[in-house]
Amino acid sequence: MKPTLPTPVLSCHPLVSDAPRPLRTVIRSRAATLFWLVASSALGAVAAASPTQIAEDVEAQSAAVSVQAVEDARLSPRSLLAIAPGTPWHLQLSGRLQEKSWAQVYDIDLFDTPTATIQSLRSRGKIVHCYFSAGSYEDWRPDKSKFPSSVLGKPMDGWPGERWVDIRSTALRSVLQARMDVAKSKGCHGIDPDNVDGYGHDTGFSLKQSDTVNFLKWLSAEAHARGLSVGLKNGIEILSQVASAMDWAVNEQCNEYSECSAYRAFIASGKPVFNVEYKGTLSSICSRTKPLRISTLKAPLALNGPAETCP
């Protein structure tokens, strides 16, 4: 997702409720994305390219994935990287990447991040998770033409250019398979699929929690087949139903919404939870999340580089 101005209001909710879960997904900005493309070109981070060229690059990256590599991943699930709970991370989805001396895991945009940046991080022993929206259509992505009109739902309230999609659709899954191929070819270690909690929103489809559970299990199988790990984005309501299929989790504001303890069993199983908070003091946040071994980051809503981690 992407931010609009003014900043959208994020409302609180109980952990178990019949009310729709408030929209709390990664904050994205088309303006920030355009700024990133222009600024990074000027700085030499990425060459200027037309939308057609970018789309062609995506196609080429997808085609570059070796069938043998996928088969090897199917046969070798242990090839997936295991990350210990509490491992420090950095989340940045717009602007030129600001590396952090303390970060071992980086969560960055699949499309906007150059392959060279991902490979550079890997060469220095960093773990790279690549973000894309799995539950929504974004009209600025290079593969937007691949989304058939039949999968497009209602506009996402407050997010111009973005619409919910029908996660039950086979046609949608073909698009996402291609995205995972791109993630594999660029060198991502894992994928961070966003907007999977459509069951709590007015999407234009009659989506249920069970639909998301099935969708996430499918995503997990496809990611693992490519040697990629996969994380659960928010979706605490279905955590117990998909925990075995997820390798890690990304949570926004579990401290602000008093939800962090819901991850106790997940963390106890050896799987990390990467948490980002947008409000509150770092010391207060860390006093609650650090004892749970949650990897916490405090960052601005724009997720454009500045960040602090627990000491």
Beta strands, then each sheet from edge to edge (+ up, - down):
strand 1: 89-92
strand 2: 105-109
strand 3: 127-133
strand 4: 136-138
strand 5: 152-155
strand 6: 162-165
strand 7: 190-194
strand 8: 229-233
strand 9: 248-252
strand 10: 273-277
strand 11: 295-298
strand 12: 308-309
sheet 1: 1+ 2+ 3+ 7+ 8+ 9+ 10+ 11+ 12-
sheet 2: 4+ 6- 5+
end
